[in-house]
Amino acid sequence: MNDNTKVDMKQCSKCKETKTRTSDFFYRSKKSKDGFQSFCKTCASEYGKKHYQNNKEYHTSKNKKWAKENRERMLELQRNWYRENYPKNKDAENKRSKKFFANNPNYRKKYYQKHKRRHNELTKEWHEKNKEKHRNLKRKWYEENKELFRVYCVRYQHKKRELPYDFTNSDWKQALDFFGYSCAYCGEFSETFHKEHIIPVSKGGGFVRSNIIPSCSSCNLSKHNNDFEDWYKNKDFYSVERELKIKKYIEINKKHLKEAD
């Protein structure tokens, strides 16, 4: 190293320590004449922590506002952080996550209910972009969980048999005629339809005329065991006209059941 090389030094205005005037020790600043802040990085960090603790509400609202206005940028930063830091701290992160969910057992459920609509939109968007991947994941799960799948099927059938079960082929034809051989939910035409339970079997819905309507496979699988109105009103293909038609069908068949009794 040349002895004539001059090392530029700067004194921190907070701790009064003299350090090399570089970005290793001082944050850059366009407002300063020399291009660096007057505080060294250590003092600036301590000041920032104290300011945050004393003004938590202000910082929280400011951060939320920024995240809302810059959603894509925020997600990009989160993904980058995850890629860089998660592999290095995998065990610690998993331990922290398990502890958090153990102390907050209903967190996932509450979060889902709060962001239900957004969650459904993102799920639908992902499925549209990754149809083949989704099929492969389902096949893989089935191959690895054949016994569990059989248990689910047996449970479902037992539950079904304990509920009212008098739906006939004639009832099915009437349902198809009523909805014009189209999906009762989205209105799409198809050669085959699922016998969709408006009230799911898991919630006590029987295999009866007032509870079975024609549905395309997409709507049937999407609805799963959700409540009809909550699920339907959050879908892009929601139609007030079709909703009223479904309710009319239910009422007609409930009256028919009362008259038969």
Residue pairs with C-beta under 8 A, 6 or more apart in sequence:
7 20
8 20
8 21
8 22
9 18
9 19
9 20
9 21
10 18
10 19
10 20
10 21
10 25
10 26
10 34
10 36
11 17
11 18
11 19
12 18
12 19
12 26
12 38
12 39
12 40
12 43
13 38
13 39
14 38
14 39
14 40
14 43
14 47
15 40
15 42
15 43
17 40
19 25
19 26
19 40
21 34
21 36
23 36
25 40
25 41
26 36
26 37
26 39
26 40
26 41
27 36
27 37
27 39
27 41
27 44
28 35
28 36
28 37
29 35
29 36
29 37
32 38
37 44
39 47
52 59
66 74
67 74
86 93
100 107
101 107
101 108
112 119
116 230
116 234
117 234
120 234
120 235
124 222
126 134
127 134
142 149
156 201
159 201
159 202
160 201
160 207
163 201
163 204
163 205
163 206
163 207
164 206
164 207
164 208
165 206
165 207
165 208
166 207
166 208
167 195
167 207
167 208
167 209
167 212
171 209
171 212
172 195
172 212
174 209
175 209
175 212
175 213
175 214
175 249
176 193
176 214
178 249
179 213
179 214
179 245
179 249
181 189
181 214
182 188
182 189
182 190
182 214
183 189
183 190
183 193
183 214
183 215
183 216
183 219
184 196
184 213
184 214
184 215
184 242
184 245
184 246
184 249
185 196
185 215
185 216
185 219
185 223
185 232
185 235
185 237
185 242
185 246
186 216
186 218
186 219
186 235
186 237
187 237
187 239
187 242
188 216
190 216
192 217
193 214
193 215
193 216
194 214
194 215
194 216
194 217
194 220
195 207
195 212
195 214
195 215
196 212
196 213
196 214
196 215
196 219
196 220
196 223
197 205
197 207
197 211
197 212
198 205
198 211
198 212
198 213
198 228
198 246
198 250
199 205
199 211
199 228
200 224
200 225
200 226
201 225
202 225
203 225
203 227
205 211
208 253
208 257
209 253
209 256
209 257
210 249
210 250
210 253
210 254
210 256
210 257
211 250
213 246
213 249
215 223
222 231
222 235
223 231
223 232
228 246
229 243
232 238
232 243
233 243
